Structures are given as C-alpha cells and as structure tokens.
Amino acid sequence: MGNYEILDIALRQSAYDCNCKPEDFMKDTNVVVLSKAHPKARCYLSLPLECDLVSYGSNIVAQTSSQLTDLVTSYIEKYPIEHCFETPNMHVLNEGLEKYGLKICFMAEYFLPDVDKLQKLPCEYELKILHADDFKNLYTKDWSNALCKDRKEKDVLGIGAYDNGRLIALAGCSADCDMMWQIGVDVLPSYRKKGIAAALTSRLALFILEQGKVPFYCAAWSNIRSVRNAIKCGFKPAWVELTAKNCNFVEEMNQ
C-alpha cells in the first residue's frame, strides 16, 4: 500500500464521517454540509454533529446542523484556515455556539504513515503480538490509551513489551472503521524515554498495513511527547479536526 492509496482511503473515510465527497477536502474553497449519520463512519462519532470542522490543509469542510449553518459559514469564511483552529479567532466561534448551548470540546491532529519512512525501530525488551483474548485483564488506567474500555469489541490487535515477564508498555489498535485502525500507546512511567513507545508504534503500524488496513494516530497538538512519537515512527500530519459538544457534556468532562 503506497502513500497515495493511504491518503485516498483516509479521504474516503473522512467523507463518510462528514457527509461529503472525498474531493471536497482538496478544494481551494470551503465546504459546508449538513451533518448526517453514515453506517461507515468512525464508530465513536456521535453523528449527526452540531458543528465539526475538518481540514487537510487546502480548505475547511464543516458539517453542521441546520440551525448553525449560517454561524459556521460566516466563521470559516472570515478567518484563514489555520486561524479557525486556534485562539484568539476560535473564541468568536465559541461565543456564537454558547447561544445554542454548545461549546468547543475536541481538538486534535491526525497522522497517517509515510511508507517511505515507516520502519521497525529497535527495542531492548521482549515483544509479543497480542490479540483480543489477551486484553481481558488489561482494561486499567495503565493502558487506557492503548485500549478502550467502552469499546472492547473494537480492540483487535496489539504489541506488548515485557521486562522479565512483566508488561511495561502496550500499543493497541482499534478497528474504528472498516479500512482504518487507530493506534494508541502507553508506557509505564519508569520505562519512558527509552524508545519503547516508538518501537511498539512502528511495529504495530507495519503489522496493520500487512492486514490491508491503514493505521492512523491521533494526538492533541499540545501533547508534544505523543506528536514526537508519531513523527519518530514515520507518521506525518494529515488532517486536523475541531468538534463542538453540548455544554453539559463539556462540563462533565471537566469534573
């Protein structure tokens, strides 16, 4: 699978997620569509969404509810693409959303593998391939990035690092949609800064590609440690996303 095919799959998936066409993300003008549920969308998206902005760099594709179409259109047409995803301009959108009982909630950067750079990175510890049956006792705080307790059925594959039989790091992937599997990784605090996360992430990404699926990686742009891991492994930034949620939902997350 080459980089062009990987990007094509990601664009098609984003089109399912955003109720638009894959080519909409490559236009030099913004696109606004009504949000709608799709059976092939990423499983964790609570579609339809009131306000969700996605950019692959050329423009912004915004999916909205009918009541927010004018507000969101005005916002993304007023400011440059990159400024729509950051303060101070983002405060303008948030103030408009609050009138509808909404706030900006999720902001993330997504990474896709560069097959010309992706390679197995070394690890001084024993590594093991893990499958769904091996995860049963691992749904704890230590492995909350690698595995998802709320969607156990989606956790399909992983690689663990062991020190004298003790699990010290875990990279797992969830089958969030048909063609794309998301990677998450955790390393116990005393074993960090030894290259273990990169070793697990890079090997798992290669294994996912061998299954005919596209690995992808998500991080907050402020999570420098996670972003460095993605880049070290041979991933590159692909798209950014900003999502608004109900004010009560945001407040609960802040508890």
WOPE-V401553 format. One record per residue. PHI is phi in degrees with one decimal (* if undefined). BURIAL is b if it has 9 or more other ideal C-beta (glycine too) atoms within 8 Angstrom, else e. Layout:
PHI;BURIAL + PHI;BURIAL
This chain:
*;e + -94.0;e + -62.7;e + -64.7;e + -66.2;e + -60.8;b + -63.9;b + -60.6;b + -64.6;b + -63.5;b + -64.2;b + -64.8;b + -66.4;b + -61.7;b + -67.1;b + -62.1;b + -66.5;b + -108.8;b + 58.0;b + -143.7;b + -103.1;e + -54.6;b + -70.1;e + -62.1;b + -76.0;b + -103.2;b + -72.1;b + -96.2;e + -126.2;e + -71.8;b + -129.6;b + -122.0;b + -133.0;b + -77.7;b + -71.1;b + -152.3;e + -67.7;e + -140.0;b + -63.0;e + -101.0;e + -69.8;b + -53.7;b + -63.1;e + -90.7;e + -78.9;e + -89.5;e + -78.9;b + -75.5;b + -106.4;b + -73.8;b + -156.7;b + -147.5;b + -112.1;b + -130.6;b + -139.2;b + -95.7;b + 113.2;e + -85.5;e + -160.2;b + -121.5;b + -104.5;b + -112.9;b + -106.1;b + -141.4;b + -83.6;b + -62.4;e + -71.7;e + -108.2;b + -56.6;b + -65.8;e + -61.0;b + -69.1;b + -59.9;b + -60.3;e + -65.6;b + -73.8;b + -85.0;e + -82.5;e + -117.3;e + -59.2;e + -50.3;b + -65.8;e + -75.1;e + -67.7;b + -106.3;b + -149.1;e + -78.7;e + -86.9;e + -60.6;b + -61.5;b + -62.3;e + -62.5;b + -64.8;b + -62.1;b + -64.0;e + -68.8;b + -67.0;b + -61.9;b + -66.0;e + -109.2;e + 74.3;e + -126.3;b + -142.1;b + -63.5;b + -121.6;b + -102.7;e + -138.2;b + -154.0;b + -113.3;b + -113.9;b + -121.5;b + -118.5;b + -73.4;b + -100.3;b + -65.2;b + -80.2;e + -117.6;e + -68.1;b + -155.4;e + -66.3;e + -100.8;b + -71.8;e + -145.9;b + -81.8;e + -107.2;b + -67.0;e + -116.2;b + -135.8;e + -77.8;e + -119.0;b + -122.1;b + -51.3;e + -63.9;e + -80.4;b + -89.8;b + -50.3;e + -101.6;e + -109.3;b + -84.2;b + -127.1;e + -60.5;e + -60.0;e + -121.8;b + -75.8;b + -88.2;e + -76.3;b + -128.3;b + -120.8;b + -62.0;e + -78.0;e + -135.1;b + -57.2;b + -66.6;e + -90.2;b + -77.6;b + -110.8;b + -158.1;b + -160.4;b + -133.8;b + -110.1;b + -109.0;b + -126.9;b + -115.4;b + 53.6;e + 86.6;e + -96.3;e + -69.6;e + -116.0;b + -158.3;b + -146.5;b + -112.2;b + -129.2;b + -132.6;b + -112.0;b + -81.6;b + -70.3;b + -156.8;b + -61.5;e + -108.4;e + -129.1;b + -115.1;b + -92.6;b + -98.0;b + -132.2;b + -142.9;b + -133.4;b + -132.1;b + -58.7;b + -49.9;e + -73.6;e + -112.2;b + -77.0;b + 65.0;e + -119.6;e + 81.6;b + -69.5;b + -58.6;b + -66.7;b + -61.8;b + -70.0;b + -62.6;b + -64.8;b + -68.5;b + -66.0;b + -60.4;b + -64.6;b + -66.2;b + -63.5;b + -60.7;b + -64.6;e + -83.2;e + 81.3;e + -113.0;b + -100.4;b + -77.2;b + -137.4;b + -135.8;b + -124.8;e + -152.3;b + -68.0;e + -66.4;b + -83.8;e + -86.4;e + -58.6;e + -59.9;e + -70.6;b + -64.3;b + -60.3;e + -62.8;b + -58.7;b + -66.9;b + -59.9;e + -79.2;b + 105.5;b + -90.6;b + -135.5;b + -58.7;e + -121.0;b + -151.5;b + -121.8;b + -146.3;b + -132.0;b + -131.9;b + -95.9;b + -136.1;b + -57.2;e + -56.2;b + -63.0;e + -62.5;b + -64.6;b + -64.4;e + -65.5;e + -67.5;e + -86.6;e + -71.0;e
